[in-house]
Amino acid sequence: QQIKYIMKQFFLIVAILGFSISFAQKLEYTNGKIYQDGEQLSSFETKTLMKTDLKALHLFKKAKTKESLGGFLLGLGIGGTVADLVMGLTSDVKYPTAITYAGVGLMAVSIPILSGRKKMVQESVDIYNAGLKEQNKTLGDNFELNIVNNSNGVGLRINF
């Protein structure tokens, strides 16, 4: 009796997930922004959507980490250089000092960190889109029933 209840709940959950995934829309990456169905998505919304595809999510998070770290280093370098320039112009301190050289160094280090992040975001979007099922397929086109055997026993796996 309890097994019937569990199986009913399982098939209900699978049906709901299959239904929601079948209507998933493709993502578009243009001009550094991600769009779904013409609406721009935030990073949080994009991460939420990509939770169904772990490889795409990992790549997207890696690109965002690169962007954050590179932006921080670039800002720190520009800020240090400008602050040293202002100190050099407003006081009798000899310009440039070590702060300027450190700032220029931080800016130089940020360039390779920032490079390639757009390509990584585009690749993550492409991986996510490749994982989506074709929306015009019906249940009969992509229904798959397999017998599986693992450490828990033998069972049926249904993919649709």
Salt bridges, closest charged atoms under 4 A:
GLU67 OE1 - LYS64 NZ 3.13
